[in-house]
C-alpha cells in the first residue's frame, strides 16, 4: 500500500491514515517514516485501534531525512532517530512531551526549549549483552524489538574508551577456550569518565576472570574489574558483587563536590547535559530554601544544591546509595544535609517544613500515588516543586494529580541524542 505520512508519533515513528475502504481513517504507525513522505508499506500487525506497518521504500523523501551514520541502525535496538537531522529530532521530542502533557494532564499553551549539546560518543556507560550459541560468542546490543544479540564492533553514541574496551573484550573472550566461563557470561558493563574506566562482567555463576583483568590493564592505565553473579533477568546489576582488581571507583569533582561511585551507582549517562540540567535546578533554588530531595540516589545533586540553600533532606530507599550520600556529606564537610534511608512515601509527611521546595527525580514509573497525596495535603508548606522526569507519560500523570500548583516552566534536556528518549524538567509553583 502507498500512503502519505501525516505526522510523527511520540516515539519517532511516522503516522499515516488509511485513505479508504472498511478501515478508512484508521492510523498506521510506520517505523522509519518521516512526516511529509509518501511511502510504500506492508501492514504487519492489527492492534485493534491502529495498524503497525513495515516501511518498504520511500517514494517521496523528506528534506529532514539524512543517511544514518551507524551501519547497525535499524538492526540494533539502541537508536531510533538517526535517519533524521538534529533539528527534526529536537522537534519530535518537544512535540512529544507537549502532546503528552496536553493529552493526559490537559496542560496546554506552554512553550519549552530543548538543551542539546553533544550528538555522538556521549554515553559514559554501556551494557553489552553476551550470546553464546553453538560455540559461537557474540557481544553487542539487543536487536530491535527482540532479545537477540547483534554483534557490533563500535557504538557511535558511546565514549571512545568504551568502544576500545568492547574491542579488547571481544578479542579476549573470542580466543578463550574455557566453556565454564563462556557459557555463564551475561553482560559486559562498561563505564568511562575522565579516562577512568570500570568494567563489570555479569555472569550466571561465579567465574575466574583474573586473566581478563591483566588483558585490560595492558591497554589502560586507569581501569578496574568487578564481577556480579546474578540470575535476575530484569535488574541485571542486582546480584552478588565481587571486586576483582584495579580501580574500584571513579572519582570526580562537580560544582566543588568530590564524588565517587562504582558500576552499581547511578549517574546520568550524558555528563555534559547532566551539568546543564543540574545548573537549571540550582537556578530555581534560593539561599533560604529548605529542599526535600526525593529519590535522592547517592547524593550528588543534594551535595551540589546544599551550597545554595539553607538545608537539604535527601531520601533514598537503596541502602548502599544512602550510605554513599552520607559519605559524600562527610567527605565534603557538608553540615546541612540530612540523609534518610527509607521509602520516600513513608517519610515525606514527617520531614516537610514550612516553605519547603520539593525536588522529585523518580524512576520511569513516576511518583507513588501516596507521594502525590501527601503533597496535595501539604500545599501550604510546599511552595515549589522541581520535577525531573525521563518518562513524559508518568510525568503528565503525576502533574494531573497535583492540585494547587501551576506549571511555571518546562525545559527539555537531550540526554539521549539519536534516540526517542528525553529528560524533562518542570518547575511548579503554588497557584
C-alpha positions as CSV (number, residue, x, y, z in Angstrom):
1,X,0.0,0.0,0.0
2,X,1.2,3.5,-0.8
3,X,0.4,6.2,1.9
4,X,1.2,9.7,2.8
5,X,2.8,10.2,6.3
6,X,0.7,12.8,8.0
7,X,2.6,13.4,11.2
8,X,5.1,12.0,13.7
9,X,4.4,9.8,16.8
10,X,5.9,10.4,20.2
11,X,8.3,7.5,19.7
12,X,9.6,8.9,16.4
13,X,7.5,6.7,14.1
14,X,5.6,8.1,11.1
15,X,1.8,8.1,11.2
16,X,-0.4,7.6,8.2
17,X,-4.1,7.2,7.8
18,X,-6.0,4.5,5.9
19,X,-7.4,6.6,3.0
20,X,-10.4,4.4,2.1
21,X,-12.2,1.1,2.4
22,X,-13.6,-0.5,5.6
23,X,-10.7,0.7,7.7
24,X,-10.8,4.3,6.4
25,X,-9.5,6.7,9.0
26,X,-7.6,4.1,11.0
27,X,-4.0,5.1,12.0
28,X,-0.9,3.3,10.7
29,X,2.3,3.5,12.7
30,X,5.4,3.2,10.4
31,X,8.8,2.8,12.0
32,X,11.4,4.8,9.9
33,X,9.0,7.0,8.1
34,X,9.0,10.8,8.4
35,X,6.1,13.2,8.1
36,X,5.6,14.6,4.6
37,X,6.9,11.5,2.9
38,X,5.0,9.2,0.5
39,X,6.0,5.6,1.4
40,X,5.2,2.1,0.3
41,X,4.4,-0.1,3.2
42,X,3.1,-3.6,4.3
43,X,0.7,-3.9,7.2
44,X,2.3,-6.4,9.6
45,X,0.1,-6.1,12.7
46,X,-3.5,-5.1,13.5
47,X,-3.6,-3.7,17.1
48,X,-7.3,-3.0,17.0
49,X,-7.4,0.8,17.2
50,X,-4.3,1.1,14.8
51,X,-2.1,-0.8,12.4
52,X,1.7,-1.3,12.5
53,X,3.4,-1.3,9.2
54,X,6.8,-2.1,7.7
55,X,8.5,0.5,5.5
56,X,9.4,-1.0,2.1
57,X,10.6,2.1,0.2
58,X,10.3,5.8,0.1
59,X,8.5,7.3,-3.0
60,X,8.8,11.0,-1.9
61,X,11.6,11.8,0.6
62,X,11.5,14.3,3.4
63,X,14.1,17.1,3.5
64,X,14.7,16.1,7.2
65,X,15.9,12.7,6.2
66,X,19.7,12.0,6.5
67,X,21.8,8.9,6.0
68,X,22.3,7.2,9.3
69,X,26.0,7.3,10.4
70,X,25.8,3.9,12.1
71,X,25.9,0.7,9.9
72,X,23.9,-1.1,12.6
73,X,21.0,1.4,12.6
74,X,17.6,-0.3,12.0
75,X,19.0,-3.7,13.2
76,X,20.4,-2.7,16.6
77,X,17.7,-1.5,19.0
78,X,19.8,1.3,20.6
79,X,18.9,4.2,18.4
80,X,15.6,5.3,16.9
81,X,16.1,8.7,15.1
82,X,19.5,8.5,13.3
83,X,17.6,8.9,10.0
84,X,16.5,12.4,10.9
85,X,18.6,15.6,11.1
86,X,19.2,17.2,14.5
87,X,16.5,19.9,14.1
88,X,13.9,17.3,13.4
89,X,14.9,15.1,16.3
90,X,14.6,18.0,18.7
91,X,11.2,19.0,17.3
92,X,9.9,15.4,17.7
93,X,11.0,15.4,21.3
94,X,9.4,18.8,22.1
95,X,6.2,18.0,20.3
96,X,6.1,14.5,22.0
97,X,6.3,16.0,25.5
98,X,3.8,18.8,24.8
99,X,1.3,16.4,23.2
100,X,1.6,14.0,26.2
101,X,1.1,16.8,28.7
102,X,-1.9,18.1,26.8
103,X,-3.5,14.6,26.3
104,X,-3.0,13.3,29.8
105,X,-2.8,16.4,32.0
106,X,-4.7,18.9,29.9
107,X,-1.7,21.2,30.2
108,X,-1.6,23.5,27.1
109,X,-0.2,26.7,25.7
110,X,3.2,26.2,27.2
111,X,6.4,27.0,25.3
112,X,9.5,25.0,26.0
113,X,13.0,24.8,24.7
114,X,15.4,21.8,24.4
115,X,19.0,21.9,25.5
116,X,21.0,19.8,23.1
117,X,24.8,19.8,23.2
118,X,26.6,16.6,22.1
119,X,25.2,14.2,19.4
120,X,27.8,11.4,19.3
121,X,30.1,9.5,21.7
122,X,28.2,11.0,24.7
123,X,27.3,7.9,26.7
124,X,29.6,7.3,29.7
125,X,28.1,3.9,30.4
126,X,27.0,1.0,28.2
127,X,25.7,-2.5,28.8
128,X,26.6,-5.1,26.1
129,X,24.8,-8.5,26.3
130,X,26.6,-11.7,25.6
131,X,25.2,-14.6,23.5
132,X,26.9,-18.0,23.3
133,X,25.2,-20.4,21.0
134,X,26.7,-23.4,19.2
135,X,30.2,-22.4,20.4
136,X,29.8,-19.0,18.9
137,X,30.3,-16.0,21.1
138,X,28.6,-12.7,20.3
139,X,28.9,-9.4,22.2
140,X,26.9,-6.4,21.1
141,X,23.4,-4.9,21.5
142,X,19.9,-6.4,21.6
143,X,18.3,-6.2,18.2
144,X,15.3,-4.0,17.5
145,X,12.2,-5.3,19.4
146,X,13.8,-8.6,20.5
147,X,16.4,-10.0,22.8
148,X,18.6,-11.5,20.0
149,X,22.1,-10.1,20.3
150,X,23.5,-8.1,17.3
151,X,27.3,-8.4,17.0
152,X,28.7,-4.8,16.9
153,X,32.2,-3.6,16.8
154,X,31.6,0.1,17.6
155,X,28.8,2.1,19.1
156,X,28.7,5.7,17.8
157,X,26.9,7.1,20.9
158,X,29.3,5.5,23.3
159,X,32.5,7.1,24.7
160,X,35.6,6.2,22.7
161,X,37.2,4.3,25.7
162,X,34.0,2.2,26.0
163,X,34.4,1.2,22.3
164,X,38.0,0.3,22.9
165,X,37.1,-1.9,25.9
166,X,34.4,-3.6,23.8
167,X,37.0,-4.4,21.1
168,X,39.5,-5.6,23.6
169,X,36.9,-7.8,25.3
170,X,35.9,-9.3,22.0
171,X,39.5,-10.3,21.3
172,X,39.9,-11.8,24.8
173,X,36.7,-13.8,25.0
174,X,36.7,-15.0,21.4
175,X,40.1,-16.6,21.9
176,X,39.2,-18.1,25.3
177,X,38.5,-21.8,25.2
178,X,37.0,-22.2,28.7
179,X,33.4,-23.2,28.4
180,X,32.9,-22.8,32.1
181,X,33.4,-19.1,31.6
182,X,31.8,-18.6,28.1
183,X,28.5,-20.4,28.9
184,X,28.0,-18.2,32.0
185,X,28.6,-14.8,30.5
186,X,25.6,-12.5,30.5
187,X,26.6,-8.8,30.2
188,X,29.6,-6.6,29.8
189,X,29.0,-3.4,31.7
190,X,31.5,-0.5,31.0
191,X,31.7,3.0,32.4
192,X,34.2,5.6,31.4
193,X,34.6,9.1,32.8
194,X,37.7,11.3,32.6
195,X,39.8,8.4,31.3
196,X,38.8,6.4,34.4
197,X,37.3,3.0,33.4
198,X,35.2,0.5,35.2
199,X,34.4,-2.9,33.7
200,X,31.9,-5.3,35.2
201,X,31.1,-8.8,34.0
202,X,27.7,-10.1,34.9
203,X,27.6,-13.9,34.9
204,X,25.2,-16.7,35.9
205,X,27.8,-18.3,38.2
206,X,31.0,-17.2,39.8
207,X,33.8,-17.5,37.3
208,X,37.5,-16.7,37.3
209,X,38.2,-13.6,35.2
210,X,41.5,-12.6,36.8
211,X,43.4,-13.1,33.5
212,X,40.9,-10.8,31.8
213,X,41.9,-8.0,34.1
214,X,45.6,-8.4,33.1
215,X,44.5,-8.2,29.5
216,X,42.6,-5.0,30.2
217,X,45.4,-3.5,32.3
218,X,47.8,-3.9,29.4
219,X,45.7,-1.4,27.5
220,X,44.5,1.1,30.1
221,X,46.3,3.0,32.9
222,X,43.2,3.5,35.0
223,X,40.9,0.5,34.8
224,X,39.1,-1.7,37.3
225,X,37.3,-5.0,37.1
226,X,34.4,-6.5,39.1
227,X,32.0,-9.4,38.8
228,X,28.3,-9.7,39.5
229,X,26.7,-13.1,39.8
230,X,23.0,-12.8,39.0
231,X,20.1,-14.8,37.8
232,X,17.8,-11.8,37.7
233,X,16.5,-11.2,34.2
234,X,15.1,-7.7,34.8
235,X,17.7,-6.0,37.1
236,X,21.0,-7.1,35.7
237,X,23.1,-5.5,38.5
238,X,21.2,-6.9,41.4
239,X,23.3,-10.0,42.1
240,X,26.3,-10.7,44.4
241,X,29.1,-8.2,43.8
242,X,32.8,-9.1,43.7
243,X,35.6,-6.6,43.4
244,X,38.4,-8.2,41.3
245,X,41.3,-5.8,40.8
246,X,42.4,-2.4,39.8
247,X,40.4,0.8,40.0
248,X,37.5,0.3,42.4
249,X,35.6,3.6,41.9
250,X,35.5,6.6,39.6
251,X,36.2,9.9,41.3
252,X,35.0,13.2,40.0
253,X,34.6,16.8,41.2
254,X,31.4,18.5,40.2
255,X,30.5,22.0,41.3
256,X,33.0,21.7,44.0
257,X,31.7,18.4,45.3
258,X,34.0,15.4,45.4
259,X,32.1,12.3,44.4
260,X,33.0,8.6,43.8
261,X,30.9,5.7,42.5
262,X,31.3,2.2,41.1
263,X,29.3,0.5,38.4
264,X,26.5,-0.2,40.8
265,X,26.0,3.6,41.4
266,X,23.7,5.7,39.3
267,X,24.9,8.8,37.4
268,X,23.4,10.3,34.3
269,X,24.9,8.8,31.1
270,X,25.5,12.2,29.4
271,X,27.9,14.2,31.5
272,X,27.6,17.5,29.6
273,X,23.8,17.5,29.6
274,X,23.7,16.5,33.3
275,X,25.8,19.6,34.2
276,X,23.3,21.8,32.3
277,X,20.3,20.1,33.9
278,X,21.8,20.4,37.4
279,X,22.5,24.1,36.8
280,X,18.9,24.7,36.0
281,X,17.9,23.0,39.2
282,X,20.3,25.4,41.0
283,X,18.7,28.4,39.2
284,X,15.4,27.5,40.8
285,X,16.7,27.3,44.4
286,X,17.3,30.2,46.8
287,X,19.6,30.6,49.7
288,X,16.9,30.4,52.4
289,X,15.2,27.3,50.9
290,X,14.7,24.0,52.7
291,X,14.9,21.4,49.9
292,X,13.4,17.9,50.2
293,X,15.2,15.7,47.7
294,X,13.0,12.6,47.0
295,X,14.6,9.7,45.2
296,X,18.0,11.2,46.1
297,X,20.3,8.3,45.0
298,X,23.9,8.6,46.1
299,X,23.6,12.3,47.0
300,X,25.4,14.1,44.2
301,X,22.6,16.6,43.4
302,X,21.9,17.0,47.1
303,X,25.5,17.9,47.7
304,X,25.6,20.4,44.9
305,X,22.4,22.2,45.9
306,X,23.4,22.2,49.6
307,X,25.8,25.0,48.8
308,X,22.9,27.1,47.5
309,X,20.2,26.6,50.2
310,X,19.6,26.5,53.9
311,X,19.1,22.7,54.3
312,X,18.7,19.6,52.2
313,X,16.8,16.5,53.3
314,X,17.6,13.7,50.8
315,X,15.7,10.4,50.9
316,X,16.8,7.1,49.2
317,X,15.4,3.6,49.6
318,X,18.5,1.8,48.5
319,X,20.8,1.2,51.5
320,X,24.1,1.3,49.5
321,X,23.2,4.6,47.7
322,X,22.0,6.1,51.0
323,X,25.3,5.2,52.6
324,X,27.1,6.8,49.7
325,X,25.1,10.0,50.3
326,X,26.2,10.1,53.9
327,X,29.8,9.5,53.0
328,X,29.6,12.3,50.4
329,X,28.4,14.7,53.0
330,X,31.2,13.7,55.4
331,X,34.0,13.8,52.7
332,X,32.9,17.3,51.6
333,X,32.3,18.6,55.1
334,X,28.7,19.4,54.3
335,X,26.7,20.1,57.5
336,X,23.3,21.0,56.1
337,X,22.4,17.6,54.6
338,X,20.1,15.1,56.4
339,X,20.1,11.6,54.8
340,X,17.1,9.3,55.2
341,X,17.3,5.6,54.1
342,X,13.6,4.9,53.6
343,X,10.8,4.8,51.1
344,X,10.1,8.4,50.1
345,X,6.4,7.8,50.5
346,X,6.9,6.7,54.2
347,X,8.8,9.8,55.4
348,X,7.7,12.7,53.2
349,X,4.9,13.8,55.6
350,X,7.3,13.8,58.6
351,X,10.0,15.9,57.0
352,X,8.0,18.7,55.4
353,X,8.7,22.2,56.8
354,X,7.1,25.5,56.0
355,X,8.1,26.9,52.6
356,X,9.8,23.7,51.5
357,X,11.0,23.1,47.9
358,X,10.3,19.6,46.7
359,X,12.8,18.1,44.3
360,X,11.5,15.0,42.5
361,X,13.6,12.7,40.3
362,X,11.7,9.4,40.3
363,X,12.3,6.3,38.2
364,X,10.4,5.8,34.9
365,X,7.3,4.6,36.8
366,X,6.9,8.1,38.3
367,X,5.9,9.0,41.8
368,X,3.9,6.7,44.1
369,X,0.3,7.9,44.4
370,X,0.8,8.3,48.2
371,X,3.6,10.8,47.5
372,X,1.2,12.9,45.3
373,X,-1.5,12.7,48.0
374,X,0.9,13.9,50.7
375,X,1.9,16.8,48.6
376,X,-1.7,17.7,48.0
377,X,-2.4,17.6,51.7
378,X,0.6,19.9,52.4
379,X,0.2,22.6,49.8
380,X,0.6,25.4,52.4
381,X,4.0,24.0,53.3
382,X,5.4,23.1,49.8
383,X,5.9,26.3,47.9
384,X,7.6,24.9,44.8
385,X,8.1,21.6,43.1
386,X,11.0,20.8,40.7
387,X,10.3,17.6,38.8
388,X,12.9,15.8,36.7
389,X,11.4,13.1,34.5
390,X,12.7,10.6,31.9
391,X,9.1,9.5,31.0
392,X,6.7,12.1,29.7
393,X,3.6,9.8,30.3
394,X,4.2,9.3,34.0
395,X,5.2,12.9,34.4
396,X,1.9,14.0,32.8
397,X,0.0,11.6,35.0
398,X,1.6,13.0,38.2
399,X,1.1,16.6,37.2
400,X,-2.5,15.9,36.5
401,X,-2.9,14.6,40.1
402,X,-1.2,17.5,41.7
403,X,-3.6,20.2,43.0
404,X,-3.0,23.8,43.7
405,X,0.1,24.2,41.5
406,X,0.7,25.8,38.1
407,X,3.5,25.0,35.6
408,X,5.9,27.9,35.7
409,X,8.5,26.5,33.3
410,X,9.3,23.4,31.2
411,X,12.7,22.7,29.8
412,X,13.8,19.6,27.9
413,X,17.3,18.2,28.0
414,X,18.5,16.0,25.2
415,X,20.2,13.4,27.4
416,X,19.9,10.7,24.8
417,X,20.6,12.0,21.2
418,X,19.7,9.7,18.3
419,X,17.1,8.0,20.5
420,X,13.4,8.8,21.2
421,X,14.1,9.4,24.9
422,X,14.4,12.9,26.5
423,X,14.8,14.3,30.0
424,X,12.2,16.9,31.1
425,X,12.5,19.4,33.9
426,X,9.2,21.1,35.1
427,X,9.0,23.8,37.7
428,X,5.7,24.2,39.5
429,X,4.7,26.9,42.0
430,X,1.6,27.3,44.1
431,X,-1.3,29.0,42.4
